[in-house]
């Protein structure tokens, strides 16, 4: 069943005090999310207890992690396992964000392991894919994204793939103020769903989100598209009013 999601990705931003105030501001906005909608906050790991304490118990609002380690435990100084997040009430984990791929050299092979690790403990990966500018300029974005999906997700079982949320984020659109036209994003989302169906016949993905310069001015046009099931929002999620407005636009879709 289609699941619509507005997800905030705070990245490595905000002091504890700022995080606290932003969460309060967001909580002041009433949402009436239906059961097939969710608002998710991917906050820096150190603020997870704060966010969980403030948000847990609010219907259809969840706290997420921005990354995890691929192993269940062990001597990996500074790392956090998916099960540790689950143990503090966090069951959504962003994986393969382009910043992790670029600055931390995360490969498709590593992301296949991380995806498996998250699913194994019953949590939900928000798996990011998307092409850099030179690929878009060459017009080969479909095959680029297809390869990312095949390399990282095709080893999963049918039972596992249905639990994955995919976020399509063209790298050139992230933080740039540029977004592809909504119908063009829609057709890439169609392609993503087709690629998954080509491997897992009769399995439909519940959510393919779009990310890259989403804000309260362009969200409505994006969410109107049939295959855009929500958004992963960076910069605009650091502004309480902006993000609350995006969540409201999602909310009004029902
Ligand atoms: P942006 O970031 O909204 O600032 O473009 C999106 C993301 O990186 O997930």
Boltz pocket constraint, residues with backbone or C-beta under 6 A from the ligand:
constraints:
  - pocket:
      binder: B
      contacts: [[A, 9], [A, 169], [A, 173], [A, 174], [A, 175], [A, 176], [A, 211], [A, 212], [A, 213], [A, 214], [A, 232], [A, 233], [A, 234], [A, 235], [A, 236]]
      max_distance: 6.0
